[in-house]
Amino acid sequence: MCTTVIVGKAVSKTGRVIVGHNEDSGGRVFHQQFFVPGGKHAAGEVLVAEPGRAEVPEADETLATYWSNMIQIDGSSFDQGYANEAGLVICSNGGGSSFDGDDPDEASLGLKEGGVGFLLRRIMAERAHTAREAMEIAAKLLDEYGYFGSARNYTVADKNEAWCLNVVKGHHYVAKRIPDDKVMLISNMLAIRHVDLNDHENVIAPADLIEYAIKKGRYTPKVPGDYSDFDFAMAYQSDENRHAPTKSRRMRLGWWAITGDYYKDELHYPELLAPANPMGWEEVRDVLRLTCYESYATRGDGREDAFHVSARDISRSQTRESWVMDLADDPIYNTMWRCTSYQDTGIYLPWFPMSGVIPEGYQWMTIEEARRNHFHLEPHYLDYDLDKSYFIYATIGELTNFNRGLLPGILRTQKKFEQKLLADYEEALTQAKTLDREAARRYLGEFTARECALADETWEKMLKQISLHTMSVEAESLSVSREAQVEVVLYGSADFDVTGLDMETVYWSLGFTGKKESVNAPARPIAHRFEDVDNDGIMDCVLTFNAHEVAQFAIAGSTIDTYLRGICNCIRFVAMDTVEFTA
């Protein structure tokens, strides 16, 4: 589940394209950032990605790239972000299912050597100098190898133009240029609707795109031989996929914010619209931070112990990173306003991806380790560790999601920090433009590192301040497969009388950054008692749980944060402790 906003240059405040993206994904996954130098490559080198999939010959020369690398235990083919030294930015959204994507017989779809997935965007990033060139590169790869994923929306943009590429399993795809005077909003259905195959300036597609849909019985022109009513999404994807509220209501919410109009037809949301007013990066950011009415009214599915339960929000519990790319005339000035984890409680920090600087705490593997682990991840890389900046912001987001009363104070800090940040950013740009290009690049990299360090320090201090309640899981480790009981202590204090616990409201689980299924089916205590565990003269509560109810959702070999929450003396509380999970 991802959301993307693409603003054409004629309706942006900068006169250049702006792209914003939420990278959403469930489970124990998060991003680390890399700067990958370009260079020359020897004849015979090949690019290898997913096991059993196509290996593609390396280019003679590749461009330097910024790589936002999503890591997860089973590998990640489709959740990466890229920018390159030519000024391109690349992201993607899952497209849901497609008619051919539901076909398990890959051989019938003509995939060569298993087709490509991950390599599609990597190759575009390493070789393309313009968004259009990226589409031409993608078309050649898809024609030759085919695509093994079910359906996906890719966004590729440079300062002058943006393209959307829709791909389904096999060899069928459409690339369409976004008009300069329009905005495109993408959730998780195929985004491209009307396709004019005669418009070679703005459309790239295989010659049999319409013919294939007719042959399969998925499209019948109203007038024989007249294909002006051809709708790519309708011909290659079911109505059920587009109708899903987890996808469609984000479209409704986003279009309302962008245009001021409320669209109700969940099967036919507009493909492209003009915004009510020109949009800058801040307006795009505000769209990416949106929460739908249903979350405020019903908490999505009616649960009372968490706020962002529903996937109907644009700003979600499972957003792993959010960013807005403000494209500049010179790529070293391209600014990625990047937020780690929850947008509610996080901060959009200005990154200069082409500075070559990755701030401390945002990379903990070498590039070689990252590529080696990308489809075969060692579980310890997912360990909870506040030296990894992600966990500072994610933990605050988790605590706030379980106890919304913490939010007002956090928002005050967020607002003050953002105001100062904008002033510092403008000053840094002014200073950089007085320097030669190489010195400016170094200066902007140092600025990114300095601001990230300051934000990390501020939010880590805030984390300590809002961690009002203390718990401990009384076990050195828990097995993900073996049935056992475990005691969890919730410590009382002078300001926290645990004897007032409402046991009907007490839950223990992983967080959304662990496994959503655990949050939605949390463990309930099977017994409890009150005693002064730490001998401080204040009563504590010892709760007994069936450990497997939590451990079954964890990853063996990883230390993961767990959350105890409920109501005590009519006030909501949340506490956190980490647990090592074993096989």
C-alpha positions as CSV (number, residue, x, y, z in Angstrom):
1,M,0.0,0.0,0.0
2,C,1.6,3.2,-1.2
3,T,0.5,6.7,-2.2
4,T,2.1,8.9,-4.8
5,V,1.4,12.5,-5.8
6,I,2.8,13.9,-9.1
7,V,2.6,17.6,-9.8
8,G,3.1,18.8,-13.4
9,K,5.5,21.8,-13.8
10,A,2.8,24.2,-15.0
11,V,0.8,23.7,-11.7
12,S,3.7,23.6,-9.3
13,K,4.9,26.6,-7.4
14,T,8.5,26.1,-8.6
15,G,7.7,25.7,-12.3
16,R,9.3,22.2,-12.1
17,V,7.9,18.8,-11.5
18,I,7.3,17.8,-7.8
19,V,6.8,14.1,-6.7
20,G,5.7,12.9,-3.3
21,H,5.6,9.3,-2.2
22,N,4.6,7.2,0.9
23,E,6.3,3.9,0.9
24,D,4.0,1.5,2.8
25,S,4.7,-2.0,3.7
26,G,3.6,-4.5,6.3
27,G,5.7,-6.6,8.6
28,R,9.2,-6.1,10.0
29,V,10.6,-3.9,7.2
30,F,12.4,-0.6,7.0
31,H,14.7,1.4,4.8
32,Q,18.3,2.3,4.9
33,Q,19.9,4.8,2.5
34,F,22.9,4.5,0.2
35,F,24.9,6.6,-2.2
36,V,26.1,4.3,-5.0
37,P,28.8,5.7,-7.2
38,G,28.6,5.3,-10.9
39,G,31.4,4.0,-13.1
40,K,32.6,1.9,-16.0
41,H,32.0,-1.8,-16.2
42,A,33.8,-4.7,-17.9
43,A,32.4,-6.6,-20.8
44,G,30.5,-9.7,-19.7
45,E,29.3,-8.3,-16.3
46,V,25.7,-9.1,-15.5
47,L,23.2,-7.8,-13.0
48,V,21.7,-10.4,-10.7
49,A,18.6,-9.9,-8.5
50,E,15.9,-12.3,-7.5
51,P,17.0,-16.0,-7.5
52,G,15.7,-17.8,-10.5
53,R,14.9,-14.6,-12.4
54,A,16.6,-12.9,-15.4
55,E,20.2,-11.8,-15.3
56,V,20.6,-8.7,-17.4
57,P,23.9,-7.6,-19.0
58,E,25.5,-4.6,-17.3
59,A,25.8,-1.3,-19.1
60,D,29.3,-0.1,-20.1
61,E,28.8,2.9,-17.8
62,T,26.4,3.7,-15.0
63,L,25.2,6.8,-13.3
64,A,25.7,7.5,-9.5
65,T,22.4,6.8,-7.6
66,Y,20.8,7.4,-4.3
67,W,19.2,4.1,-3.2
68,S,16.5,3.9,-0.5
69,N,16.7,0.2,0.2
70,M,13.9,-1.6,1.9
71,I,15.0,-4.6,3.8
72,Q,12.8,-7.5,4.9
73,I,13.3,-11.1,5.8
74,D,12.0,-12.5,2.5
75,G,13.6,-10.0,0.2
76,S,12.1,-6.9,-1.5
77,S,11.6,-6.6,-5.2
78,F,9.3,-3.7,-5.4
79,D,9.7,-1.3,-2.5
80,Q,12.8,0.7,-3.5
81,G,13.3,4.4,-4.1
82,Y,16.0,5.8,-6.4
83,A,17.4,9.2,-7.6
84,N,20.3,9.7,-9.9
85,E,23.0,12.3,-10.8
86,A,21.1,13.2,-14.0
87,G,18.2,14.5,-11.9
88,L,15.8,11.6,-12.0
89,V,13.6,10.3,-9.1
90,I,11.9,6.9,-9.2
91,C,9.3,5.3,-6.9
92,S,6.5,2.8,-7.3
93,N,3.1,1.7,-6.0
94,G,1.7,-1.8,-5.9
95,G,-1.0,-2.1,-8.5
96,G,-3.0,-4.9,-6.8
97,S,-3.9,-7.9,-8.9
98,S,-4.3,-8.2,-12.6
99,F,-5.9,-10.7,-14.9
100,D,-2.6,-12.1,-16.1
101,G,-1.0,-11.6,-12.6
102,D,-3.5,-14.2,-11.3
103,D,-2.2,-16.7,-13.8
104,P,0.3,-19.1,-12.2
105,D,1.5,-20.4,-15.6
106,E,4.4,-18.0,-16.2
107,A,5.5,-20.0,-19.2
108,S,2.3,-19.1,-21.0
109,L,3.1,-15.4,-20.6
110,G,6.4,-15.8,-22.3
111,L,8.7,-14.6,-19.5
112,K,12.4,-14.9,-20.5
113,E,14.6,-16.5,-17.8
114,G,11.8,-15.8,-15.3
115,G,11.4,-12.1,-16.2
116,V,12.5,-9.0,-14.2
117,G,11.2,-7.2,-11.1
118,F,13.7,-5.4,-8.9
119,L,16.1,-4.8,-11.9
120,L,13.5,-2.7,-13.8
121,R,13.9,0.3,-11.6
122,R,17.6,-0.2,-10.8
123,I,18.5,-0.2,-14.5
124,M,16.3,2.8,-15.1
125,A,18.1,4.7,-12.3
126,E,21.6,3.7,-13.4
127,R,21.2,4.4,-17.1
128,A,18.5,7.0,-17.8
129,H,19.3,10.8,-18.2
130,T,15.6,11.8,-18.6
131,A,12.3,10.4,-17.6
132,R,11.4,9.6,-21.2
133,E,14.7,7.8,-21.7
134,A,13.8,5.7,-18.5
135,M,10.5,4.7,-20.2
136,E,12.3,3.7,-23.3
137,I,14.8,1.6,-21.3
138,A,11.9,0.0,-19.4
139,A,10.0,-0.8,-22.6
140,K,13.0,-2.6,-24.0
141,L,13.5,-4.7,-20.8
142,L,9.8,-5.6,-20.6
143,D,9.6,-6.5,-24.3
144,E,12.6,-8.8,-24.0
145,Y,12.3,-10.3,-20.5
146,G,8.7,-9.6,-19.3
147,Y,7.6,-8.7,-15.8
148,F,7.0,-11.3,-13.1
149,G,5.0,-9.2,-10.7
150,S,1.2,-9.0,-10.8
151,A,0.7,-5.3,-11.4
152,R,2.6,-2.1,-10.5
153,N,2.7,1.6,-11.0
154,Y,6.1,3.2,-11.5
155,T,6.7,7.0,-11.4
156,V,9.8,8.4,-13.0
157,A,10.3,12.2,-13.1
158,D,12.9,14.8,-14.0
159,K,12.5,18.5,-13.5
160,N,10.7,19.0,-16.8
161,E,8.4,16.0,-17.1
162,A,7.0,13.0,-15.2
163,W,5.9,9.6,-16.6
164,C,3.7,6.9,-15.1
165,L,4.5,3.4,-16.1
166,N,1.9,0.7,-15.5
167,V,3.1,-2.9,-15.8
168,V,1.3,-6.2,-15.5
169,K,2.6,-9.7,-15.4
170,G,4.0,-10.7,-18.8
171,H,4.9,-8.3,-21.6
172,H,2.1,-5.8,-21.3
173,Y,2.6,-2.2,-20.1
174,V,1.7,1.4,-20.7
175,A,4.0,4.4,-20.1
176,K,2.2,7.8,-20.2
177,R,3.5,11.3,-19.8
178,I,1.7,13.3,-17.2
179,P,0.5,16.6,-18.7
180,D,2.3,19.7,-17.3
181,D,-1.0,21.3,-16.1
182,K,-2.2,18.2,-14.2
183,V,-1.7,16.3,-11.0
184,M,-1.8,12.5,-10.8
185,L,-2.7,10.7,-7.6
186,I,-1.8,7.0,-7.3
187,S,-2.8,4.5,-4.7
188,N,-2.8,0.7,-5.3
189,M,-4.7,0.1,-8.4
190,L,-3.6,0.5,-12.0
191,A,-3.5,4.3,-12.5
192,I,-3.6,4.7,-16.3
193,R,-7.0,4.8,-17.9
194,H,-7.3,6.4,-21.3
195,V,-4.6,5.3,-23.8
196,D,-4.1,6.7,-27.3
197,L,-1.6,4.5,-29.0
198,N,-1.2,7.0,-31.8
199,D,0.2,9.6,-29.4
200,H,3.8,8.6,-29.7
201,E,5.0,11.8,-27.9
202,N,3.2,10.9,-24.7
203,V,2.5,7.2,-24.8
204,I,4.8,4.1,-25.0
205,A,3.2,0.7,-25.2
206,P,3.5,-2.7,-27.0
207,A,1.8,-2.8,-30.3
208,D,-0.6,-5.6,-29.3
209,L,-1.8,-3.9,-26.1
210,I,-5.4,-3.5,-27.3
211,E,-5.5,-6.5,-29.5
212,Y,-4.5,-8.8,-26.6
213,A,-7.2,-7.4,-24.4
214,I,-9.8,-8.0,-27.1
215,K,-8.5,-11.5,-27.7
216,K,-8.8,-12.3,-24.0
217,G,-12.4,-11.0,-23.9
218,R,-11.5,-8.1,-21.5
219,Y,-12.3,-5.3,-23.9
220,T,-14.9,-4.8,-26.6
221,P,-14.9,-1.5,-28.5
222,K,-18.3,0.2,-28.6
223,V,-17.7,0.8,-32.3
224,P,-15.7,-1.9,-34.1
225,G,-12.3,-0.6,-35.1
226,D,-12.6,2.5,-33.0
227,Y,-10.5,2.2,-29.9
228,S,-11.0,5.7,-28.5
229,D,-12.9,4.2,-25.5
230,F,-10.1,1.8,-24.5
231,D,-9.4,1.9,-20.8
232,F,-6.2,0.2,-19.8
233,A,-7.0,-0.3,-16.1
234,M,-10.5,-1.7,-16.9
235,A,-9.1,-4.0,-19.5
236,Y,-6.2,-5.4,-17.4
237,Q,-7.7,-5.4,-13.9
238,S,-10.9,-6.5,-12.2
239,D,-13.5,-4.1,-10.7
240,E,-13.0,-5.8,-7.4
241,N,-9.4,-4.7,-7.2
242,R,-10.3,-1.0,-7.7
243,H,-13.3,-1.1,-5.4
244,A,-11.3,-2.1,-2.3
245,P,-11.8,0.6,0.3
246,T,-8.2,0.4,1.4
247,K,-7.3,1.7,-2.0
248,S,-10.2,3.8,-3.1
249,R,-10.8,5.9,0.0
250,R,-7.2,7.1,-0.1
251,M,-8.0,8.3,-3.6
252,R,-11.1,10.1,-2.4
253,L,-9.3,11.7,0.4
254,G,-6.3,12.8,-1.7
255,W,-8.4,14.2,-4.5
256,W,-10.5,16.2,-2.0
257,A,-7.4,17.8,-0.6
258,I,-5.9,18.5,-4.0
259,T,-9.0,19.8,-5.8
260,G,-11.6,20.6,-3.2
261,D,-14.0,18.2,-5.0
262,Y,-15.4,15.0,-3.5
263,Y,-15.5,12.0,-5.8
264,K,-17.8,9.1,-4.8
265,D,-17.5,6.6,-7.7
266,E,-14.9,4.2,-6.3
267,L,-14.5,2.4,-9.6
268,H,-13.8,5.5,-11.7
269,Y,-11.7,8.0,-9.8
270,P,-10.2,10.5,-12.2
271,E,-6.8,9.7,-13.7
272,L,-5.6,13.3,-13.9
273,L,-6.9,16.6,-12.5
274,A,-5.9,20.2,-12.2
275,P,-5.3,21.2,-8.6
276,A,-7.4,24.0,-7.0
277,N,-4.2,26.0,-6.5
278,P,-0.5,25.6,-7.5
279,M,1.2,23.1,-5.3
280,G,4.7,23.3,-3.7
281,W,6.5,20.6,-1.7
282,E,4.7,21.6,1.5
283,E,1.2,21.1,-0.1
284,V,2.3,17.7,-1.4
285,R,3.6,16.8,2.1
286,D,0.3,17.8,3.6
287,V,-1.5,15.4,1.3
288,L,0.9,12.6,2.3
289,R,0.1,13.3,6.0
290,L,-3.6,13.0,5.7
291,T,-5.8,10.8,7.9
292,C,-9.2,9.7,6.6
293,Y,-12.4,10.6,8.5
294,E,-13.1,6.9,9.2
295,S,-10.0,6.7,11.4
296,Y,-11.3,9.6,13.6
297,A,-14.8,8.3,13.6
298,T,-14.4,4.5,13.9
299,R,-10.7,3.8,14.1
300,G,-11.0,2.0,10.8
301,D,-12.4,-1.3,12.0
302,G,-13.8,-0.3,15.4
303,R,-10.8,-1.2,17.5
304,E,-10.3,1.0,20.5
305,D,-6.7,0.3,21.4
306,A,-5.0,1.8,18.3
307,F,-5.6,4.7,16.0
308,H,-4.1,4.0,12.6
309,V,-5.6,0.5,12.2
310,S,-7.2,1.1,8.8
311,A,-5.3,1.1,5.5
312,R,-7.7,3.8,4.4
313,D,-5.4,6.5,5.7
314,I,-2.8,8.1,3.4
315,S,-0.7,8.6,6.5
316,R,-0.7,5.0,7.9
317,S,0.7,2.9,10.6
318,Q,2.7,1.0,8.0
319,T,4.3,3.9,6.2
320,R,8.0,3.1,6.4
321,E,9.2,6.4,4.8
322,S,7.6,9.4,3.2
323,W,9.2,11.9,1.0
324,V,8.7,14.8,-1.4
325,M,11.3,15.5,-4.1
326,D,11.6,19.1,-5.0
327,L,13.4,19.0,-8.3
328,A,15.9,21.8,-9.2
329,D,17.6,23.0,-12.3
330,D,20.9,21.4,-11.1
331,P,20.6,17.9,-9.6
332,I,22.9,18.6,-6.7
333,Y,20.2,21.0,-5.4
334,N,17.4,18.4,-5.8
335,T,15.9,18.3,-2.3
336,M,14.2,15.2,-0.9
337,W,12.1,16.2,2.1
338,R,12.2,12.9,3.8
339,C,10.3,11.6,6.8
340,T,11.2,8.3,8.5
341,S,8.3,6.1,9.6
342,Y,5.1,7.8,11.0
343,Q,4.3,11.2,9.4
344,D,2.0,12.1,12.3
345,T,4.8,12.4,14.7
346,G,7.8,12.6,12.4
347,I,9.7,15.4,10.7
348,Y,10.4,16.0,6.9
349,L,14.1,16.6,6.8
350,P,15.8,18.1,3.7
351,W,18.1,15.6,2.1
352,F,20.4,16.3,-0.9
353,P,20.7,12.8,-2.4
354,M,23.3,13.8,-4.9
355,S,25.6,15.2,-2.3
356,G,26.8,11.7,-1.7
357,V,26.4,12.0,2.1
358,I,24.4,9.5,4.1
359,P,23.9,10.7,7.6
360,E,25.0,8.6,10.5
361,G,22.2,6.2,11.7
362,Y,20.6,5.8,8.2
363,Q,23.0,3.1,6.8
364,W,24.3,0.1,8.7
365,M,25.5,-2.1,5.9
366,T,28.0,-1.7,3.2
367,I,26.6,-1.6,-0.4
368,E,28.0,-5.0,-0.9
369,E,26.3,-6.4,2.3
370,A,23.0,-4.7,1.2
371,R,23.0,-6.4,-2.2
372,R,24.1,-9.7,-0.7
373,N,21.3,-9.6,1.9
374,H,18.6,-8.1,-0.2
375,F,16.9,-11.4,-1.0
376,H,18.5,-13.5,1.8
377,L,18.4,-11.2,4.8
378,E,20.1,-12.2,8.1
379,P,17.5,-11.6,10.8
380,H,19.8,-9.7,13.2
381,Y,19.7,-6.8,10.7
382,L,16.1,-6.3,11.9
383,D,17.0,-6.0,15.6
384,Y,15.6,-3.1,17.5
385,D,18.4,-0.6,17.9
386,L,18.1,3.2,18.6
387,D,21.4,3.7,16.8
388,K,19.4,3.0,13.7
389,S,17.5,6.3,13.3
390,Y,14.4,4.5,12.0
391,F,13.6,3.1,15.5
392,I,13.7,6.5,17.2
393,Y,10.9,7.8,15.0
394,A,9.0,4.5,14.7
395,T,8.9,4.0,18.4
396,I,7.4,7.4,19.0
397,G,4.9,6.6,16.3
398,E,4.0,3.3,17.9
399,L,3.5,4.8,21.3
400,T,1.4,7.6,19.9
401,N,-0.7,5.2,17.8
402,F,-1.6,3.3,21.0
403,N,-2.0,6.4,23.1
404,R,-3.3,9.4,21.1
405,G,-3.1,11.6,24.2
406,L,0.7,11.9,23.6
407,L,0.2,13.6,20.3
408,P,-0.4,17.3,21.2
409,G,2.9,17.8,22.9
410,I,4.8,16.0,20.0
411,L,3.1,18.2,17.5
412,R,4.3,21.4,19.3
413,T,7.9,20.1,19.1
414,Q,7.3,19.1,15.4
415,K,5.9,22.6,14.5
416,K,8.7,24.5,16.2
417,F,11.4,22.3,14.6
418,E,9.9,22.6,11.1
419,Q,9.8,26.4,11.4
420,K,13.4,26.6,12.3
421,L,14.3,23.9,9.8
422,L,12.9,25.9,6.9
423,A,14.8,29.0,7.9
424,D,18.0,26.9,8.1
425,Y,17.3,25.3,4.7
426,E,16.9,28.6,3.0
427,E,20.1,30.0,4.5
428,A,22.0,26.8,3.5
429,L,20.8,27.2,-0.1
430,T,21.8,30.8,-0.2
431,Q,25.3,29.9,1.1
432,A,25.8,26.9,-1.2
433,K,25.1,29.1,-4.3
434,T,28.0,31.3,-3.4
435,L,30.4,28.3,-3.8
436,D,31.7,26.4,-6.8
437,R,29.7,23.3,-7.7
438,E,31.9,20.8,-5.9
439,A,32.2,22.8,-2.7
440,A,28.4,23.4,-2.8
441,R,27.8,19.7,-3.1
442,R,30.0,19.0,0.0
443,Y,28.3,21.9,1.9
444,L,24.8,20.5,1.2
445,G,25.9,17.0,2.3
446,E,27.2,18.4,5.6
447,F,24.0,20.3,6.1
448,T,21.9,17.2,5.6
449,A,24.0,15.2,8.1
450,R,23.9,18.1,10.6
451,E,20.1,18.5,10.4
452,C,19.4,14.8,10.6
453,A,21.7,14.5,13.7
454,L,19.9,17.4,15.4
455,A,16.4,15.9,14.6
456,D,17.5,12.4,15.8
457,E,18.8,13.9,19.0
458,T,15.6,16.0,19.6
459,W,13.3,13.0,18.9
460,E,15.3,10.6,21.0
461,K,15.1,13.0,23.9
462,M,11.3,13.3,23.2
463,L,11.1,9.5,23.2
464,K,12.5,9.4,26.7
465,Q,10.1,12.0,27.9
466,I,7.0,10.3,26.6
467,S,8.0,6.8,27.7
468,L,6.0,7.4,30.9
469,H,5.3,3.7,31.7
470,T,7.8,0.9,32.2
471,M,7.3,-2.8,31.5
472,S,9.6,-5.8,31.4
473,V,9.1,-9.2,29.7
474,E,10.4,-11.8,32.2
475,A,12.2,-14.1,29.8
476,E,15.6,-13.9,28.1
477,S,14.0,-15.1,24.9
478,L,10.8,-16.5,23.5
479,S,10.4,-19.2,20.9
480,V,8.3,-18.4,17.8
481,S,7.1,-22.0,17.6
482,R,6.8,-23.4,21.1
483,E,3.9,-23.0,23.5
484,A,4.8,-21.4,26.8
485,Q,3.7,-18.9,29.3
486,V,5.5,-15.7,30.2
487,E,5.2,-13.0,32.8
488,V,5.1,-9.4,31.9
489,V,5.6,-6.8,34.6
490,L,4.0,-3.4,34.4
491,Y,5.7,-1.2,37.0
492,G,3.8,1.2,39.2
493,S,5.0,4.7,40.2
494,A,4.0,7.6,42.4
495,D,2.0,8.8,39.4
496,F,0.8,5.5,38.1
497,D,-1.3,3.3,40.4
498,V,-1.4,-0.1,38.5
499,T,-4.1,-1.4,40.9
500,G,-6.5,0.6,38.8
501,L,-5.9,-1.5,35.7
502,D,-9.0,-2.3,33.7
503,M,-8.1,-5.8,32.7
504,E,-10.6,-6.0,29.9
505,T,-8.6,-3.3,28.1
506,V,-5.1,-4.8,28.5
507,Y,-3.3,-6.1,25.4
508,W,0.2,-7.2,24.5
509,S,1.5,-7.5,21.0
510,L,4.1,-6.5,18.5
511,G,3.7,-3.1,17.0
512,F,2.7,-2.2,13.5
513,T,6.5,-2.1,12.7
514,G,6.5,-5.7,13.7
515,K,3.4,-7.3,12.4
516,K,-0.1,-5.8,11.9
517,E,-1.7,-9.2,12.4
518,S,-0.2,-9.2,15.9
519,V,-1.8,-5.8,16.7
520,N,-5.1,-6.9,15.3
521,A,-5.1,-10.1,17.4
522,P,-3.2,-9.1,20.5
523,A,-2.6,-11.4,23.5
524,R,-4.9,-10.9,26.5
525,P,-3.7,-11.7,30.1
526,I,-4.7,-15.1,31.4
527,A,-3.8,-14.2,35.0
528,H,-2.5,-11.3,37.0
529,R,-1.4,-10.4,40.5
530,F,-0.1,-7.3,42.3
531,E,3.2,-7.2,44.1
532,D,6.1,-4.9,44.6
533,V,8.5,-6.5,42.2
534,D,11.3,-3.9,42.3
535,N,11.1,-3.3,46.0
536,D,10.4,0.5,45.7
537,G,7.4,0.4,48.0
538,I,5.0,0.8,45.1
539,M,2.7,-2.0,43.8
540,D,3.4,-3.4,40.4
541,C,1.3,-5.7,38.2
542,V,2.5,-9.1,37.1
543,L,0.6,-10.3,34.0
544,T,0.7,-13.8,32.6
545,F,0.3,-14.3,28.9
546,N,0.4,-17.2,26.5
547,A,3.7,-16.2,24.9
548,H,2.9,-17.9,21.5
549,E,0.1,-15.5,20.9
550,V,2.7,-12.8,20.4
551,A,5.7,-14.8,19.3
552,Q,3.9,-16.5,16.4
553,F,4.1,-13.2,14.5
554,A,7.8,-12.5,15.3
555,I,10.9,-13.3,13.2
556,A,13.2,-15.9,14.7
557,G,16.7,-14.5,15.2
558,S,15.6,-10.9,15.8
559,T,15.1,-8.7,18.8
560,I,11.8,-6.9,18.4
561,D,9.9,-4.2,20.3
562,T,6.6,-5.3,21.9
563,Y,3.9,-3.1,23.4
564,L,1.6,-3.4,26.4
565,R,-1.4,-1.1,26.4
566,G,-4.7,-0.5,28.1
567,I,-6.6,1.8,30.4
568,C,-5.7,2.4,34.1
569,N,-7.8,4.6,36.3
570,C,-9.7,5.8,33.2
571,I,-6.5,6.9,31.5
572,R,-4.9,5.2,28.5
573,F,-1.3,3.9,28.9
574,V,1.3,2.2,26.7
575,A,4.7,0.7,27.6
576,M,7.4,-1.0,25.5
577,D,10.0,-3.7,26.0
578,T,12.1,-5.6,23.5
579,V,12.2,-9.4,23.2
580,E,14.7,-11.7,21.6
581,F,12.7,-14.3,19.5
582,T,14.3,-17.6,18.7
583,A,13.5,-20.6,16.6
